[in-house]
């Protein structure tokens, strides 16, 4: 059986291989960690408003307590009031 067949193929006819299930769970945990870090950094869910300029691709988050700008080249600007 090929490498991809061993990695992604079905062994028992009804489920994924143990290797694939472990790979999938590790991938999901990595995604959870990244999402949590971004939520903390960008304060996602705390904004009063979000605006997107379709002309420039700039995403603006509006917060009630302060003003700061996102990193250069990120096409994201934070406006905290």
PDB file of N, CA, C and O in Angstrom:
ATOM      1  N   UNK A   1       0.853  -1.179   0.000  1.00  0.00           N
ATOM      2  CA  UNK A   1       0.000   0.000   0.000  1.00  0.00           C
ATOM      3  C   UNK A   1       0.899   1.243   0.000  1.00  0.00           C
ATOM      4  O   UNK A   1       1.952   1.253   0.638  1.00  0.00           O
ATOM      5  N   UNK A   2       0.479   2.279  -0.714  1.00  0.00           N
ATOM      6  CA  UNK A   2       1.264   3.502  -0.822  1.00  0.00           C
ATOM      7  C   UNK A   2       1.261   4.272   0.503  1.00  0.00           C
ATOM      8  O   UNK A   2       0.460   3.997   1.396  1.00  0.00           O
ATOM      9  N   UNK A   3       2.179   5.249   0.609  1.00  0.00           N
ATOM     10  CA  UNK A   3       2.245   6.093   1.803  1.00  0.00           C
ATOM     11  C   UNK A   3       0.909   6.780   2.052  1.00  0.00           C
ATOM     12  O   UNK A   3       0.402   6.759   3.174  1.00  0.00           O
ATOM     13  N   UNK A   4       0.330   7.394   1.006  1.00  0.00           N
ATOM     14  CA  UNK A   4      -0.946   8.095   1.173  1.00  0.00           C
ATOM     15  C   UNK A   4      -2.068   7.110   1.506  1.00  0.00           C
ATOM     16  O   UNK A   4      -2.985   7.433   2.261  1.00  0.00           O
ATOM     17  N   UNK A   5      -1.989   5.938   0.949  1.00  0.00           N
ATOM     18  CA  UNK A   5      -2.970   4.921   1.283  1.00  0.00           C
ATOM     19  C   UNK A   5      -2.893   4.521   2.743  1.00  0.00           C
ATOM     20  O   UNK A   5      -3.915   4.350   3.407  1.00  0.00           O
ATOM     21  N   UNK A   6      -1.653   4.371   3.245  1.00  0.00           N
ATOM     22  CA  UNK A   6      -1.475   4.041   4.664  1.00  0.00           C
ATOM     23  C   UNK A   6      -1.905   5.197   5.557  1.00  0.00           C
ATOM     24  O   UNK A   6      -2.522   4.981   6.600  1.00  0.00           O
ATOM     25  N   UNK A   7      -1.586   6.415   5.156  1.00  0.00           N
ATOM     26  CA  UNK A   7      -1.879   7.582   5.993  1.00  0.00           C
ATOM     27  C   UNK A   7      -3.358   7.933   5.988  1.00  0.00           C
ATOM     28  O   UNK A   7      -3.926   8.220   7.042  1.00  0.00           O
ATOM     29  N   UNK A   8      -3.986   7.915   4.830  1.00  0.00           N
ATOM     30  CA  UNK A   8      -5.352   8.416   4.711  1.00  0.00           C
ATOM     31  C   UNK A   8      -6.393   7.338   4.401  1.00  0.00           C
ATOM     32  O   UNK A   8      -7.594   7.610   4.417  1.00  0.00           O
ATOM     33  N   UNK A   9      -5.945   6.144   4.128  1.00  0.00           N
ATOM     34  CA  UNK A   9      -6.887   5.089   3.751  1.00  0.00           C
ATOM     35  C   UNK A   9      -7.658   4.532   4.931  1.00  0.00           C
ATOM     36  O   UNK A   9      -7.273   4.709   6.087  1.00  0.00           O
ATOM     37  N   UNK A  10      -8.730   3.870   4.626  1.00  0.00           N
ATOM     38  CA  UNK A  10      -9.551   3.245   5.663  1.00  0.00           C
ATOM     39  C   UNK A  10      -9.011   1.834   5.936  1.00  0.00           C
ATOM     40  O   UNK A  10      -8.670   1.100   5.009  1.00  0.00           O
ATOM     41  N   UNK A  11      -8.939   1.474   7.209  1.00  0.00           N
ATOM     42  CA  UNK A  11      -8.437   0.161   7.588  1.00  0.00           C
ATOM     43  C   UNK A  11      -9.563  -0.833   7.820  1.00  0.00           C
ATOM     44  O   UNK A  11      -9.449  -2.002   7.452  1.00  0.00           O
ATOM     45  N   UNK A  12     -10.636  -0.377   8.424  1.00  0.00           N
ATOM     46  CA  UNK A  12     -11.698  -1.305   8.794  1.00  0.00           C
ATOM     47  C   UNK A  12     -12.952  -1.132   7.941  1.00  0.00           C
ATOM     48  O   UNK A  12     -13.987  -1.737   8.222  1.00  0.00           O
ATOM     49  N   UNK A  13     -12.860  -0.315   6.911  1.00  0.00           N
ATOM     50  CA  UNK A  13     -13.990  -0.110   6.035  1.00  0.00           C
ATOM     51  C   UNK A  13     -14.993   0.922   6.531  1.00  0.00           C
ATOM     52  O   UNK A  13     -15.915   1.271   5.794  1.00  0.00           O
ATOM     53  N   UNK A  14     -14.846   1.425   7.763  1.00  0.00           N
ATOM     54  CA  UNK A  14     -15.830   2.358   8.276  1.00  0.00           C
ATOM     55  C   UNK A  14     -15.256   3.589   8.935  1.00  0.00           C
ATOM     56  O   UNK A  14     -15.996   4.532   9.217  1.00  0.00           O
ATOM     57  N   UNK A  15     -13.971   3.612   9.189  1.00  0.00           N
ATOM     58  CA  UNK A  15     -13.396   4.753   9.895  1.00  0.00           C
ATOM     59  C   UNK A  15     -12.045   5.123   9.340  1.00  0.00           C
ATOM     60  O   UNK A  15     -11.521   4.469   8.437  1.00  0.00           O
ATOM     61  N   UNK A  16     -11.497   6.166   9.885  1.00  0.00           N
ATOM     62  CA  UNK A  16     -10.176   6.631   9.461  1.00  0.00           C
ATOM     63  C   UNK A  16      -9.098   5.831  10.184  1.00  0.00           C
ATOM     64  O   UNK A  16      -9.358   5.201  11.208  1.00  0.00           O
ATOM     65  N   UNK A  17      -7.902   5.865   9.645  1.00  0.00           N
ATOM     66  CA  UNK A  17      -6.787   5.178  10.288  1.00  0.00           C
ATOM     67  C   UNK A  17      -6.439   5.887  11.590  1.00  0.00           C
ATOM     68  O   UNK A  17      -6.702   7.081  11.734  1.00  0.00           O
ATOM     69  N   UNK A  18      -5.851   5.164  12.538  1.00  0.00           N
ATOM     70  CA  UNK A  18      -5.411   5.817  13.780  1.00  0.00           C
ATOM     71  C   UNK A  18      -4.410   6.951  13.521  1.00  0.00           C
ATOM     72  O   UNK A  18      -4.437   7.968  14.213  1.00  0.00           O
ATOM     73  N   UNK A  19      -3.534   6.779  12.532  1.00  0.00           N
ATOM     74  CA  UNK A  19      -2.573   7.841  12.208  1.00  0.00           C
ATOM     75  C   UNK A  19      -3.287   9.099  11.729  1.00  0.00           C
ATOM     76  O   UNK A  19      -2.926  10.209  12.121  1.00  0.00           O
ATOM     77  N   UNK A  20      -4.299   8.926  10.881  1.00  0.00           N
ATOM     78  CA  UNK A  20      -5.030  10.089  10.386  1.00  0.00           C
ATOM     79  C   UNK A  20      -5.809  10.757  11.508  1.00  0.00           C
ATOM     80  O   UNK A  20      -5.841  11.984  11.598  1.00  0.00           O
ATOM     81  N   UNK A  21      -6.439   9.955  12.365  1.00  0.00           N
ATOM     82  CA  UNK A  21      -7.186  10.533  13.484  1.00  0.00           C
ATOM     83  C   UNK A  21      -6.265  11.330  14.407  1.00  0.00           C
ATOM     84  O   UNK A  21      -6.645  12.402  14.878  1.00  0.00           O
ATOM     85  N   UNK A  22      -5.062  10.825  14.670  1.00  0.00           N
ATOM     86  CA  UNK A  22      -4.088  11.546  15.497  1.00  0.00           C
ATOM     87  C   UNK A  22      -3.643  12.836  14.800  1.00  0.00           C
ATOM     88  O   UNK A  22      -3.536  13.885  15.435  1.00  0.00           O
ATOM     89  N   UNK A  23      -3.387  12.751  13.490  1.00  0.00           N
ATOM     90  CA  UNK A  23      -3.010  13.927  12.710  1.00  0.00           C
ATOM     91  C   UNK A  23      -4.119  14.978  12.748  1.00  0.00           C
ATOM     92  O   UNK A  23      -3.848  16.164  12.935  1.00  0.00           O
ATOM     93  N   UNK A  24      -5.361  14.543  12.572  1.00  0.00           N
ATOM     94  CA  UNK A  24      -6.498  15.453  12.580  1.00  0.00           C
ATOM     95  C   UNK A  24      -6.657  16.117  13.946  1.00  0.00           C
ATOM     96  O   UNK A  24      -6.864  17.328  14.017  1.00  0.00           O
ATOM     97  N   UNK A  25      -6.566  15.360  15.014  1.00  0.00           N
ATOM     98  CA  UNK A  25      -6.708  15.922  16.358  1.00  0.00           C
ATOM     99  C   UNK A  25      -5.579  16.909  16.658  1.00  0.00           C
ATOM    100  O   UNK A  25      -5.830  17.960  17.248  1.00  0.00           O
ATOM    101  N   UNK A  26      -4.351  16.596  16.269  1.00  0.00           N
ATOM    102  CA  UNK A  26      -3.229  17.514  16.477  1.00  0.00           C
ATOM    103  C   UNK A  26      -3.425  18.797  15.671  1.00  0.00           C
ATOM    104  O   UNK A  26      -3.110  19.886  16.149  1.00  0.00           O
ATOM    105  N   UNK A  27      -3.941  18.671  14.459  1.00  0.00           N
ATOM    106  CA  UNK A  27      -4.201  19.848  13.622  1.00  0.00           C
ATOM    107  C   UNK A  27      -5.277  20.729  14.241  1.00  0.00           C
ATOM    108  O   UNK A  27      -5.141  21.952  14.276  1.00  0.00           O
ATOM    109  N   UNK A  28      -6.344  20.107  14.727  1.00  0.00           N
ATOM    110  CA  UNK A  28      -7.418  20.879  15.363  1.00  0.00           C
ATOM    111  C   UNK A  28      -6.932  21.572  16.632  1.00  0.00           C
ATOM    112  O   UNK A  28      -7.318  22.710  16.900  1.00  0.00           O
ATOM    113  N   UNK A  29      -6.094  20.903  17.412  1.00  0.00           N
ATOM    114  CA  UNK A  29      -5.562  21.529  18.626  1.00  0.00           C
ATOM    115  C   UNK A  29      -4.671  22.718  18.268  1.00  0.00           C
ATOM    116  O   UNK A  29      -4.719  23.748  18.940  1.00  0.00           O
ATOM    117  N   UNK A  30      -3.862  22.587  17.219  1.00  0.00           N
ATOM    118  CA  UNK A  30      -3.045  23.721  16.763  1.00  0.00           C
ATOM    119  C   UNK A  30      -3.904  24.891  16.333  1.00  0.00           C
ATOM    120  O   UNK A  30      -3.588  26.042  16.634  1.00  0.00           O
ATOM    121  N   UNK A  31      -4.980  24.605  15.638  1.00  0.00           N
ATOM    122  CA  UNK A  31      -5.907  25.653  15.210  1.00  0.00           C
ATOM    123  C   UNK A  31      -6.572  26.317  16.409  1.00  0.00           C
ATOM    124  O   UNK A  31      -6.729  27.538  16.436  1.00  0.00           O
ATOM    125  N   UNK A  32      -6.967  25.513  17.410  1.00  0.00           N
ATOM    126  CA  UNK A  32      -7.564  26.079  18.634  1.00  0.00           C
ATOM    127  C   UNK A  32      -6.591  27.029  19.326  1.00  0.00           C
ATOM    128  O   UNK A  32      -6.985  28.108  19.768  1.00  0.00           O
ATOM    129  N   UNK A  33      -5.328  26.636  19.420  1.00  0.00           N
ATOM    130  CA  UNK A  33      -4.319  27.479  20.070  1.00  0.00           C
ATOM    131  C   UNK A  33      -4.109  28.785  19.308  1.00  0.00           C
ATOM    132  O   UNK A  33      -4.020  29.851  19.917  1.00  0.00           O
ATOM    133  N   UNK A  34      -4.029  28.708  17.985  1.00  0.00           N
ATOM    134  CA  UNK A  34      -3.858  29.914  17.175  1.00  0.00           C
ATOM    135  C   UNK A  34      -5.063  30.836  17.288  1.00  0.00           C
ATOM    136  O   UNK A  34      -4.909  32.051  17.415  1.00  0.00           O
ATOM    137  N   UNK A  35      -6.255  30.266  17.242  1.00  0.00           N
ATOM    138  CA  UNK A  35      -7.474  31.077  17.346  1.00  0.00           C
ATOM    139  C   UNK A  35      -7.552  31.760  18.699  1.00  0.00           C
ATOM    140  O   UNK A  35      -7.946  32.923  18.785  1.00  0.00           O
ATOM    141  N   UNK A  36      -7.183  31.055  19.752  1.00  0.00           N
ATOM    142  CA  UNK A  36      -7.200  31.636  21.096  1.00  0.00           C
ATOM    143  C   UNK A  36      -6.188  32.779  21.204  1.00  0.00           C
ATOM    144  O   UNK A  36      -6.483  33.817  21.796  1.00  0.00           O
ATOM    145  N   UNK A  37      -5.009  32.590  20.637  1.00  0.00           N
ATOM    146  CA  UNK A  37      -3.990  33.645  20.672  1.00  0.00           C
ATOM    147  C   UNK A  37      -4.456  34.879  19.905  1.00  0.00           C
ATOM    148  O   UNK A  37      -4.279  36.002  20.378  1.00  0.00           O
ATOM    149  N   UNK A  38      -5.046  34.687  18.733  1.00  0.00           N
ATOM    150  CA  UNK A  38      -5.546  35.823  17.956  1.00  0.00           C
ATOM    151  C   UNK A  38      -6.696  36.514  18.676  1.00  0.00           C
ATOM    152  O   UNK A  38      -6.800  37.740  18.650  1.00  0.00           O
ATOM    153  N   UNK A  39      -7.556  35.735  19.314  1.00  0.00           N
ATOM    154  CA  UNK A  39      -8.675  36.331  20.045  1.00  0.00           C
ATOM    155  C   UNK A  39      -8.159  37.216  21.168  1.00  0.00           C
ATOM    156  O   UNK A  39      -8.694  38.302  21.393  1.00  0.00           O
ATOM    157  N   UNK A  40      -7.129  36.770  21.875  1.00  0.00           N
ATOM    158  CA  UNK A  40      -6.543  37.578  22.945  1.00  0.00           C
ATOM    159  C   UNK A  40      -5.818  38.802  22.418  1.00  0.00           C
ATOM    160  O   UNK A  40      -5.949  39.890  22.980  1.00  0.00           O
ATOM    161  N   UNK A  41      -5.059  38.639  21.352  1.00  0.00           N
ATOM    162  CA  UNK A  41      -4.282  39.751  20.785  1.00  0.00           C
ATOM    163  C   UNK A  41      -5.179  40.817  20.172  1.00  0.00           C
ATOM    164  O   UNK A  41      -4.999  42.009  20.418  1.00  0.00           O
ATOM    165  N   UNK A  42      -6.138  40.384  19.379  1.00  0.00           N
ATOM    166  CA  UNK A  42      -6.985  41.332  18.645  1.00  0.00           C
ATOM    167  C   UNK A  42      -8.285  41.662  19.376  1.00  0.00           C
ATOM    168  O   UNK A  42      -9.096  42.449  18.888  1.00  0.00           O
ATOM    169  N   UNK A  43      -8.479  41.049  20.560  1.00  0.00           N
ATOM    170  CA  UNK A  43      -9.676  41.289  21.371  1.00  0.00           C
ATOM    171  C   UNK A  43     -10.956  41.003  20.585  1.00  0.00           C
ATOM    172  O   UNK A  43     -11.939  41.738  20.692  1.00  0.00           O
ATOM    173  N   UNK A  44     -10.934  39.944  19.805  1.00  0.00           N
ATOM    174  CA  UNK A  44     -12.091  39.575  18.997  1.00  0.00           C
ATOM    175  C   UNK A  44     -13.280  39.274  19.903  1.00  0.00           C
ATOM    176  O   UNK A  44     -13.153  38.573  20.907  1.00  0.00           O
ATOM    177  N   UNK A  45     -14.421  39.808  19.535  1.00  0.00           N
ATOM    178  CA  UNK A  45     -15.622  39.648  20.318  1.00  0.00           C
ATOM    179  C   UNK A  45     -15.896  40.810  21.255  1.00  0.00           C
ATOM    180  O   UNK A  45     -16.999  40.932  21.787  1.00  0.00           O
ATOM    181  N   UNK A  46     -14.888  41.679  21.465  1.00  0.00           N
ATOM    182  CA  UNK A  46     -15.056  42.841  22.337  1.00  0.00           C
ATOM    183  C   UNK A  46     -15.335  44.124  21.551  1.00  0.00           C
ATOM    184  O   UNK A  46     -15.676  45.146  22.146  1.00  0.00           O
ATOM    185  N   UNK A  47     -15.195  44.087  20.235  1.00  0.00           N
ATOM    186  CA  UNK A  47     -15.343  45.283  19.417  1.00  0.00           C
ATOM    187  C   UNK A  47     -16.796  45.748  19.376  1.00  0.00           C
ATOM    188  O   UNK A  47     -17.729  44.948  19.453  1.00  0.00           O
ATOM    189  N   UNK A  48     -16.960  47.075  19.253  1.00  0.00           N
ATOM    190  CA  UNK A  48     -18.303  47.642  19.071  1.00  0.00           C
ATOM    191  C   UNK A  48     -18.785  47.439  17.645  1.00  0.00           C
ATOM    192  O   UNK A  48     -19.972  47.237  17.388  1.00  0.00           O
ATOM    193  N   UNK A  49     -17.820  47.500  16.716  1.00  0.00           N
ATOM    194  CA  UNK A  49     -18.169  47.457  15.298  1.00  0.00           C
ATOM    195  C   UNK A  49     -16.973  46.959  14.498  1.00  0.00           C
ATOM    196  O   UNK A  49     -15.827  47.097  14.925  1.00  0.00           O
ATOM    197  N   UNK A  50     -17.249  46.379  13.334  1.00  0.00           N
ATOM    198  CA  UNK A  50     -16.215  45.988  12.370  1.00  0.00           C
ATOM    199  C   UNK A  50     -16.587  46.592  11.039  1.00  0.00           C
ATOM    200  O   UNK A  50     -17.744  46.536  10.624  1.00  0.00           O
ATOM    201  N   UNK A  51     -15.610  47.170  10.370  1.00  0.00           N
ATOM    202  CA  UNK A  51     -15.835  47.722   9.031  1.00  0.00           C
ATOM    203  C   UNK A  51     -14.795  47.137   8.083  1.00  0.00           C
ATOM    204  O   UNK A  51     -13.644  46.931   8.468  1.00  0.00           O
ATOM    205  N   UNK A  52     -15.200  46.870   6.847  1.00  0.00           N
ATOM    206  CA  UNK A  52     -14.293  46.359   5.826  1.00  0.00           C
ATOM    207  C   UNK A  52     -14.368  47.261   4.611  1.00  0.00           C
ATOM    208  O   UNK A  52     -15.444  47.477   4.054  1.00  0.00           O
ATOM    209  N   UNK A  53     -13.215  47.793   4.198  1.00  0.00           N
ATOM    210  CA  UNK A  53     -13.136  48.551   2.961  1.00  0.00           C
ATOM    211  C   UNK A  53     -12.831  47.567   1.840  1.00  0.00           C
ATOM    212  O   UNK A  53     -11.744  46.991   1.793  1.00  0.00           O
ATOM    213  N   UNK A  54     -13.774  47.377   0.951  1.00  0.00           N
ATOM    214  CA  UNK A  54     -13.544  46.465  -0.163  1.00  0.00           C
ATOM    215  C   UNK A  54     -12.581  47.053  -1.188  1.00  0.00           C
ATOM    216  O   UNK A  54     -12.005  46.317  -1.989  1.00  0.00           O
ATOM    217  N   UNK A  55     -12.400  48.374  -1.169  1.00  0.00           N
ATOM    218  CA  UNK A  55     -11.451  49.007  -2.083  1.00  0.00           C
ATOM    219  C   UNK A  55     -10.010  48.755  -1.668  1.00  0.00           C
ATOM    220  O   UNK A  55      -9.162  48.465  -2.512  1.00  0.00           O
ATOM    221  N   UNK A  56      -9.724  48.864  -0.356  1.00  0.00           N
ATOM    222  CA  UNK A  56      -8.348  48.730   0.129  1.00  0.00           C
ATOM    223  C   UNK A  56      -8.074  47.393   0.808  1.00  0.00           C
ATOM    224  O   UNK A  56      -6.917  47.022   1.001  1.00  0.00           O
ATOM    225  N   UNK A  57      -9.131  46.666   1.171  1.00  0.00           N
ATOM    226  CA  UNK A  57      -8.955  45.411   1.897  1.00  0.00           C
ATOM    227  C   UNK A  57      -8.668  45.626   3.369  1.00  0.00           C
ATOM    228  O   UNK A  57      -8.278  44.691   4.068  1.00  0.00           O
ATOM    229  N   UNK A  58      -8.856  46.847   3.849  1.00  0.00           N
ATOM    230  CA  UNK A  58      -8.577  47.161   5.246  1.00  0.00           C
ATOM    231  C   UNK A  58      -9.766  46.772   6.117  1.00  0.00           C
ATOM    232  O   UNK A  58     -10.906  47.150   5.846  1.00  0.00           O
ATOM    233  N   UNK A  59      -9.478  46.013   7.164  1.00  0.00           N
ATOM    234  CA  UNK A  59     -10.479  45.616   8.135  1.00  0.00           C
ATOM    235  C   UNK A  59     -10.269  46.459   9.383  1.00  0.00           C
ATOM    236  O   UNK A  59      -9.169  46.491   9.934  1.00  0.00           O
ATOM    237  N   UNK A  60     -11.318  47.142   9.829  1.00  0.00           N
ATOM    238  CA  UNK A  60     -11.218  48.050  10.973  1.00  0.00           C
ATOM    239  C   UNK A  60     -12.100  47.522  12.090  1.00  0.00           C
ATOM    240  O   UNK A  60     -13.287  47.259  11.900  1.00  0.00           O
ATOM    241  N   UNK A  61     -11.488  47.372  13.269  1.00  0.00           N
ATOM    242  CA  UNK A  61     -12.223  47.002  14.471  1.00  0.00           C
ATOM    243  C   UNK A  61     -12.364  48.258  15.324  1.00  0.00           C
ATOM    244  O   UNK A  61     -11.373  48.945  15.569  1.00  0.00           O
ATOM    245  N   UNK A  62     -13.570  48.568  15.778  1.00  0.00           N
ATOM    246  CA  UNK A  62     -13.830  49.759  16.586  1.00  0.00           C
ATOM    247  C   UNK A  62     -14.114  49.304  18.019  1.00  0.00           C
ATOM    248  O   UNK A  62     -15.047  48.541  18.270  1.00  0.00           O
ATOM    249  N   UNK A  63     -13.283  49.794  18.962  1.00  0.00           N
ATOM    250  CA  UNK A  63     -13.408  49.465  20.381  1.00  0.00           C
ATOM    251  C   UNK A  63     -13.724  50.741  21.169  1.00  0.00           C
ATOM    252  O   UNK A  63     -13.436  51.840  20.695  1.00  0.00           O
ATOM    253  N   UNK A  64     -14.307  50.614  22.356  1.00  0.00           N
ATOM    254  CA  UNK A  64     -14.716  51.797  23.102  1.00  0.00           C
ATOM    255  C   UNK A  64     -13.610  52.485  23.903  1.00  0.00           C
ATOM    256  O   UNK A  64     -13.810  53.628  24.315  1.00  0.00           O
ATOM    257  N   UNK A  65     -12.462  51.864  24.145  1.00  0.00           N
ATOM    258  CA  UNK A  65     -11.567  52.391  25.170  1.00  0.00           C
ATOM    259  C   UNK A  65     -10.240  53.000  24.734  1.00  0.00           C
ATOM    260  O   UNK A  65      -9.648  53.728  25.531  1.00  0.00           O
ATOM    261  N   UNK A  66      -9.740  52.761  23.551  1.00  0.00           N
ATOM    262  CA  UNK A  66      -8.457  53.326  23.139  1.00  0.00           C
ATOM    263  C   UNK A  66      -8.268  53.201  21.638  1.00  0.00           C
ATOM    264  O   UNK A  66      -9.067  52.558  20.958  1.00  0.00           O
ATOM    265  N   UNK A  67      -7.217  53.813  21.125  1.00  0.00           N
ATOM    266  CA  UNK A  67      -6.948  53.749  19.690  1.00  0.00           C
ATOM    267  C   UNK A  67      -5.554  53.183  19.458  1.00  0.00           C
ATOM    268  O   UNK A  67      -4.597  53.590  20.117  1.00  0.00           O
ATOM    269  N   UNK A  68      -5.440  52.253  18.532  1.00  0.00           N
ATOM    270  CA  UNK A  68      -4.136  51.743  18.105  1.00  0.00           C
ATOM    271  C   UNK A  68      -4.274  51.192  16.704  1.00  0.00           C
ATOM    272  O   UNK A  68      -5.367  50.832  16.268  1.00  0.00           O
ATOM    273  N   UNK A  69      -3.169  51.129  16.009  1.00  0.00           N
ATOM    274  CA  UNK A  69      -3.168  50.664  14.622  1.00  0.00           C
ATOM    275  C   UNK A  69      -2.505  49.299  14.557  1.00  0.00           C
ATOM    276  O   UNK A  69      -1.537  49.035  15.271  1.00  0.00           O
ATOM    277  N   UNK A  70      -3.024  48.439  13.706  1.00  0.00           N
ATOM    278  CA  UNK A  70      -2.450  47.108  13.526  1.00  0.00           C
ATOM    279  C   UNK A  70      -1.077  47.195  12.871  1.00  0.00           C
ATOM    280  O   UNK A  70      -0.685  48.267  12.409  1.00  0.00           O
ATOM    281  N   UNK A  71      -0.343  46.092  12.822  1.00  0.00           N
ATOM    282  CA  UNK A  71       0.998  46.088  12.245  1.00  0.00           C
ATOM    283  C   UNK A  71       1.002  46.470  10.770  1.00  0.00           C
ATOM    284  O   UNK A  71       0.047  46.192  10.044  1.00  0.00           O
ATOM    285  N   UNK A  72       2.073  47.104  10.339  1.00  0.00           N
ATOM    286  CA  UNK A  72       2.209  47.533   8.957  1.00  0.00           C
ATOM    287  C   UNK A  72       2.068  46.349   8.010  1.00  0.00           C
ATOM    288  O   UNK A  72       2.668  45.296   8.222  1.00  0.00           O
ATOM    289  N   UNK A  73       1.275  46.531   6.973  1.00  0.00           N
ATOM    290  CA  UNK A  73       1.096  45.486   5.976  1.00  0.00           C
ATOM    291  C   UNK A  73       0.053  44.455   6.342  1.00  0.00           C
ATOM    292  O   UNK A  73      -0.221  43.551   5.552  1.00  0.00           O
ATOM    293  N   UNK A  74      -0.538  44.566   7.524  1.00  0.00           N
ATOM    294  CA  UNK A  74      -1.510  43.566   7.957  1.00  0.00           C
ATOM    295  C   UNK A  74      -2.891  43.828   7.365  1.00  0.00           C
ATOM    296  O   UNK A  74      -3.766  42.965   7.437  1.00  0.00           O
ATOM    297  N   UNK A  75      -3.096  45.003   6.785  1.00  0.00           N
ATOM    298  CA  UNK A  75      -4.403  45.399   6.229  1.00  0.00           C
ATOM    299  C   UNK A  75      -5.485  45.313   7.291  1.00  0.00           C
ATOM    300  O   UNK A  75      -6.641  45.005   6.999  1.00  0.00           O
ATOM    301  N   UNK A  76      -5.093  45.590   8.524  1.00  0.00           N
ATOM    302  CA  UNK A  76      -6.047  45.581   9.618  1.00  0.00           C
ATOM    303  C   UNK A  76      -5.719  46.765  10.514  1.00  0.00           C
ATOM    304  O   UNK A  76      -4.563  46.959  10.892  1.00  0.00           O
ATOM    305  N   UNK A  77      -6.710  47.540  10.849  1.00  0.00           N
ATOM    306  CA  UNK A  77      -6.494  48.703  11.700  1.00  0.00           C
ATOM    307  C   UNK A  77      -7.462  48.611  12.863  1.00  0.00           C
ATOM    308  O   UNK A  77      -8.646  48.334  12.673  1.00  0.00           O
ATOM    309  N   UNK A  78      -6.962  48.844  14.062  1.00  0.00           N
ATOM    310  CA  UNK A  78      -7.797  48.862  15.245  1.00  0.00           C
ATOM    311  C   UNK A  78      -8.063  50.305  15.619  1.00  0.00           C
ATOM    312  O   UNK A  78      -7.130  51.101  15.724  1.00  0.00           O
ATOM    313  N   UNK A  79      -9.309  50.645  15.818  1.00  0.00           N
ATOM    314  CA  UNK A  79      -9.681  51.988  16.279  1.00  0.00           C
ATOM    315  C   UNK A  79     -10.407  51.796  17.593  1.00  0.00           C
ATOM    316  O   UNK A  79     -11.537  51.308  17.627  1.00  0.00           O
ATOM    317  N   UNK A  80      -9.753  52.181  18.669  1.00  0.00           N
ATOM    318  CA  UNK A  80     -10.328  52.021  19.992  1.00  0.00           C
ATOM    319  C   UNK A  80     -10.666  53.393  20.529  1.00  0.00           C
ATOM    320  O   UNK A  80      -9.787  54.247  20.650  1.00  0.00           O
ATOM    321  N   UNK A  81     -11.923  53.615  20.851  1.00  0.00           N
ATOM    322  CA  UNK A  81     -12.361  54.935  21.327  1.00  0.00           C
ATOM    323  C   UNK A  81     -12.550  54.932  22.814  1.00  0.00           C
ATOM    324  O   UNK A  81     -12.916  55.955  23.392  1.00  0.00           O
TER     325      UNK A  81
END
